Amino acid sequence: MKKIEAIIKPFKLDEVKDALNEIGVQGMTVTEVKGFGRQKGHTELYRGAEYIVDFIPKIKIEIVTSDELAQKVIQIIGDKAKTGKIGDGKIFILSVDEVIRIRTGERGEQAV
């Protein structure tokens, strides 16, 4: 199994979520996060004063899926979240050793 973590722009969430639902992704965790990469934040004006905003608002999506479905999930996130501009985000792929559903005790892919 794989855990896919994607950091994307907030306005791309619905497009990504809908495309993942179409291929049968049954669950995901979505978190509002802040951070920066190469873009290093930006400067904003507020009431005539200049402020440096170091952390940019992003969305973090976490999905645990089978090895077979993982490449399709990665492809969809990459396609749907891409704007072609700086700050589109990143996708991280991690191996998952075990998953246990607390309610039933199911293990492995049945627990996902």
C-alpha atoms as a printed R data frame, in Angstrom:
    type eleno elety resid chain resno       x      y       z
1   ATOM     1    CA   MET     A     1   0.000  0.000   0.000
2   ATOM     2    CA   LYS     A     2   1.011  3.609  -0.507
3   ATOM     3    CA   LYS     A     3   0.293  6.813   1.355
4   ATOM     4    CA   ILE     A     4   0.076  9.757  -1.015
5   ATOM     5    CA   GLU     A     5   0.439 13.221   0.472
6   ATOM     6    CA   ALA     A     6  -0.194 16.160  -1.833
7   ATOM     7    CA   ILE     A     7   0.199 19.849  -1.083
8   ATOM     8    CA   ILE     A     8  -1.929 21.849  -3.529
9   ATOM     9    CA   LYS     A     9  -3.462 25.288  -4.036
10  ATOM    10    CA   PRO     A    10  -6.775 25.606  -2.146
11  ATOM    11    CA   PHE     A    11  -8.914 26.455  -5.185
12  ATOM    12    CA   LYS     A    12  -7.890 23.167  -6.860
13  ATOM    13    CA   LEU     A    13  -9.310 20.939  -4.103
14  ATOM    14    CA   ASP     A    14 -12.787 20.366  -5.567
15  ATOM    15    CA   GLU     A    15 -11.412 19.492  -9.002
16  ATOM    16    CA   VAL     A    16  -8.926 17.005  -7.520
17  ATOM    17    CA   LYS     A    17 -11.513 15.495  -5.139
18  ATOM    18    CA   ASP     A    18 -14.109 14.993  -7.878
19  ATOM    19    CA   ALA     A    19 -11.595 13.314 -10.204
20  ATOM    20    CA   LEU     A    20 -10.415 10.983  -7.409
21  ATOM    21    CA   ASN     A    21 -14.009 10.030  -6.563
22  ATOM    22    CA   GLU     A    22 -14.551  9.053 -10.217
23  ATOM    23    CA   ILE     A    23 -11.760  6.446 -10.076
24  ATOM    24    CA   GLY     A    24 -13.015  4.946  -6.814
25  ATOM    25    CA   VAL     A    25 -10.921  6.609  -4.111
26  ATOM    26    CA   GLN     A    26 -13.106  6.023  -1.069
27  ATOM    27    CA   GLY     A    27 -11.438  8.176   1.540
28  ATOM    28    CA   MET     A    28  -9.033 11.004   2.047
29  ATOM    29    CA   THR     A    29  -7.975 13.411   4.751
30  ATOM    30    CA   VAL     A    30  -7.854 17.094   3.872
31  ATOM    31    CA   THR     A    31  -6.078 19.658   6.038
32  ATOM    32    CA   GLU     A    32  -5.612 23.397   5.660
33  ATOM    33    CA   VAL     A    33  -1.889 24.055   6.020
34  ATOM    34    CA   LYS     A    34   0.538 26.929   5.543
35  ATOM    35    CA   GLY     A    35   4.053 26.798   4.210
36  ATOM    36    CA   PHE     A    36   6.435 27.872   1.513
37  ATOM    37    CA   GLY     A    37   8.817 26.378  -0.972
38  ATOM    38    CA   ARG     A    38  10.884 28.135  -3.572
39  ATOM    39    CA   GLN     A    39   8.386 30.993  -3.792
40  ATOM    40    CA   LYS     A    40   9.483 32.165  -0.310
41  ATOM    41    CA   GLY     A    41   6.190 33.894   0.513
42  ATOM    42    CA   HIS     A    42   5.171 37.329  -0.732
43  ATOM    43    CA   THR     A    43   4.672 40.947   0.344
44  ATOM    44    CA   GLU     A    44   1.257 42.503   1.045
45  ATOM    45    CA   LEU     A    45   0.114 46.045   1.754
46  ATOM    46    CA   TYR     A    46  -2.267 46.573   4.666
47  ATOM    47    CA   ARG     A    47  -3.364 50.071   5.676
48  ATOM    48    CA   GLY     A    48  -0.353 51.571   3.969
49  ATOM    49    CA   ALA     A    49   2.175 49.314   5.690
50  ATOM    50    CA   GLU     A    50   4.102 46.560   3.925
51  ATOM    51    CA   TYR     A    51   4.062 43.092   5.469
52  ATOM    52    CA   ILE     A    52   6.001 40.008   4.469
53  ATOM    53    CA   VAL     A    53   3.808 36.903   4.419
54  ATOM    54    CA   ASP     A    54   6.177 33.972   4.915
55  ATOM    55    CA   PHE     A    55   3.642 31.172   4.854
56  ATOM    56    CA   ILE     A    56   1.268 30.628   1.952
57  ATOM    57    CA   PRO     A    57  -2.109 28.903   2.581
58  ATOM    58    CA   LYS     A    58  -2.256 25.434   0.987
59  ATOM    59    CA   ILE     A    59  -4.305 22.250   1.202
60  ATOM    60    CA   LYS     A    60  -2.775 18.916   2.211
61  ATOM    61    CA   ILE     A    61  -4.499 15.794   0.911
62  ATOM    62    CA   GLU     A    62  -3.614 12.403   2.410
63  ATOM    63    CA   ILE     A    63  -4.737  9.174   0.754
64  ATOM    64    CA   VAL     A    64  -3.830  5.567   1.554
65  ATOM    65    CA   THR     A    65  -4.465  3.267  -1.401
66  ATOM    66    CA   SER     A    66  -3.428 -0.013  -2.985
67  ATOM    67    CA   ASP     A    67  -0.195 -0.196  -4.957
68  ATOM    68    CA   GLU     A    68  -2.242 -0.787  -8.134
69  ATOM    69    CA   LEU     A    69  -4.322  2.390  -7.756
70  ATOM    70    CA   ALA     A    70  -1.465  4.587  -6.491
71  ATOM    71    CA   GLN     A    71  -0.057  5.569  -9.905
72  ATOM    72    CA   LYS     A    72  -3.509  6.566 -11.158
73  ATOM    73    CA   VAL     A    73  -4.084  8.692  -8.023
74  ATOM    74    CA   ILE     A    74  -0.706 10.395  -8.468
75  ATOM    75    CA   GLN     A    75  -1.416 11.095 -12.141
76  ATOM    76    CA   ILE     A    76  -4.832 12.604 -11.401
77  ATOM    77    CA   ILE     A    77  -3.544 14.834  -8.611
78  ATOM    78    CA   GLY     A    78  -0.700 16.022 -10.831
79  ATOM    79    CA   ASP     A    79  -3.014 16.749 -13.764
80  ATOM    80    CA   LYS     A    80  -5.861 18.389 -11.845
81  ATOM    81    CA   ALA     A    81  -3.758 20.472  -9.419
82  ATOM    82    CA   LYS     A    82  -1.427 21.880 -12.077
83  ATOM    83    CA   THR     A    83  -1.762 25.541 -13.062
84  ATOM    84    CA   GLY     A    84   1.699 25.876 -14.554
85  ATOM    85    CA   LYS     A    85   2.580 28.665 -12.127
86  ATOM    86    CA   ILE     A    86   4.939 28.705  -9.181
87  ATOM    87    CA   GLY     A    87   3.448 27.229  -5.999
88  ATOM    88    CA   ASP     A    88   1.439 24.406  -7.583
89  ATOM    89    CA   GLY     A    89   2.655 22.107  -4.804
90  ATOM    90    CA   LYS     A    90   4.242 18.712  -4.305
91  ATOM    91    CA   ILE     A    91   3.240 15.048  -4.150
92  ATOM    92    CA   PHE     A    92   4.948 12.707  -1.683
93  ATOM    93    CA   ILE     A    93   4.649  8.911  -1.943
94  ATOM    94    CA   LEU     A    94   5.337  6.768   1.127
95  ATOM    95    CA   SER     A    95   5.133  3.017   1.701
96  ATOM    96    CA   VAL     A    96   2.588  1.823   4.264
97  ATOM    97    CA   ASP     A    97   3.416 -1.342   6.188
98  ATOM    98    CA   GLU     A    98   0.069 -1.922   7.844
99  ATOM    99    CA   VAL     A    99  -3.396 -0.388   8.235
100 ATOM   100    CA   ILE     A   100  -5.842 -1.387  10.968
101 ATOM   101    CA   ARG     A   101  -9.486 -0.285  11.104
102 ATOM   102    CA   ILE     A   102 -10.140  0.422  14.759
103 ATOM   103    CA   ARG     A   103 -13.888 -0.378  14.704
104 ATOM   104    CA   THR     A   104 -13.624 -3.888  13.190
105 ATOM   105    CA   GLY     A   105  -9.983 -4.850  13.597
106 ATOM   106    CA   GLU     A   106  -9.654 -5.393   9.812
107 ATOM   107    CA   ARG     A   107  -6.108 -5.198   8.520
108 ATOM   108    CA   GLY     A   108  -4.374 -4.381   5.252
109 ATOM   109    CA   GLU     A   109  -6.249 -3.225   2.150
110 ATOM   110    CA   GLN     A   110  -9.612 -4.293   3.646
111 ATOM   111    CA   ALA     A   111  -9.077 -1.647   6.343
112 ATOM   112    CA   VAL     A   112  -8.573  1.128   3.809
